[in-house]
Each structure stands twice: as structure tokens, then as C-alpha cells.
Amino acid sequence: MKNIIILSMLIILTACTSKEVRMTDPNLEMKGFELYYKEEPFTGTVIQQIPLTDSELRIKYKNGIPTAQDFDQLPTPE
């Protein structure tokens, strides 16, 4: 019984992790209107640094299709 509980917890933790990838990652590739990562439709967040600012753009994808977009302000270095 203890092994089943541990296995269940590992599956839940693995399923809940979200992949974050920088836009400059060479494994990212657009095929038509879908984004692929290592030849598989990408699910996770792509992060793009906005040049000359302290901001970044985060685009969430599910199965290669964008689902949401966030504009995040990065902390200002002191």
C-alpha cells in the first residue's frame, strides 16, 4: 500500500510540472502555426526577453498552440 501511495505522488508531481524554455532554445521550431520542441508539440511556457528593457514576455502553449500570454516585469538590478 505504501508503494502505491509513493508512486501516485510521483505521478502527480511529474504531471504538474510545467516546462519553461527560452525563445532562443535551438530545440524550438515552428511548423506551420504550431510550436514544436524536440520534434514534439510543445506544452509549457516560452520566455522571450524584451530588448532594451527589464521585461520579458511569457507565452503559454498547449500541444503546440498558444493559450495565454503574460508580460512580466523583471526585477531591476541594484
C-alpha positions as CSV (number, residue, x, y, z in Angstrom):
1,M,0.0,0.0,0.0
2,K,2.8,2.4,0.9
3,N,4.4,1.8,-2.6
4,I,1.1,2.7,-4.3
5,I,0.9,6.0,-2.4
6,I,4.5,6.9,-3.2
7,L,4.0,6.0,-6.9
8,S,0.8,8.1,-7.0
9,M,2.5,11.1,-5.5
10,L,5.4,10.9,-8.1
11,I,3.0,10.7,-11.0
12,I,1.0,13.7,-9.7
13,L,4.2,15.8,-9.2
14,T,5.5,14.9,-12.6
15,A,2.2,15.7,-14.3
16,C,2.0,19.1,-12.6
17,T,5.4,20.4,-13.6
18,S,5.4,22.9,-16.3
19,K,8.3,23.3,-18.8
20,E,9.8,26.7,-19.3
21,V,12.0,27.3,-22.3
22,R,13.8,30.4,-23.6
23,M,12.8,31.6,-27.1
24,T,16.5,31.2,-28.1
25,D,16.5,27.4,-27.4
26,P,17.6,25.7,-30.6
27,N,15.2,22.8,-29.9
28,L,12.2,25.1,-30.6
29,E,10.8,25.0,-34.1
30,M,7.6,26.5,-35.7
31,K,5.9,24.1,-38.1
32,G,3.0,26.0,-39.7
33,F,1.1,27.6,-36.8
34,E,2.3,25.1,-34.2
35,L,5.4,25.2,-31.9
36,Y,7.5,22.1,-31.5
37,Y,10.2,21.2,-29.0
38,K,12.5,18.3,-29.9
39,E,10.1,17.2,-32.6
40,E,7.0,17.1,-30.3
41,P,4.2,19.6,-30.0
42,F,5.3,21.9,-27.1
43,T,3.3,22.3,-23.9
44,G,4.7,24.8,-21.4
45,T,5.9,28.4,-21.4
46,V,8.2,30.1,-23.8
47,I,10.1,33.1,-22.4
48,Q,11.2,36.0,-24.6
49,Q,13.4,38.8,-23.2
50,I,12.3,42.2,-24.5
51,P,15.4,44.0,-25.8
52,L,16.5,47.2,-24.0
53,T,14.1,46.6,-21.1
54,D,13.9,44.8,-17.9
55,S,10.8,42.9,-19.1
56,E,10.0,39.6,-20.6
57,L,7.1,38.1,-22.5
58,R,5.8,34.6,-21.4
59,I,3.6,32.7,-23.9
60,K,1.9,29.6,-22.7
61,Y,1.4,26.7,-25.2
62,K,-0.6,23.5,-25.1
63,N,0.1,20.9,-27.7
64,G,1.9,23.5,-29.8
65,I,-0.9,26.1,-29.8
66,P,-0.6,29.4,-27.8
67,T,-3.1,29.6,-25.0
68,A,-2.1,32.6,-23.0
69,Q,0.3,35.5,-22.9
70,D,1.8,37.4,-19.9
71,F,4.0,40.5,-19.8
72,D,6.2,40.2,-16.8
73,Q,8.4,43.0,-15.3
74,L,11.8,41.6,-14.3
75,P,13.4,42.9,-11.1
76,T,15.6,45.9,-11.6
77,P,19.2,45.1,-10.7
78,E,20.6,47.2,-7.9
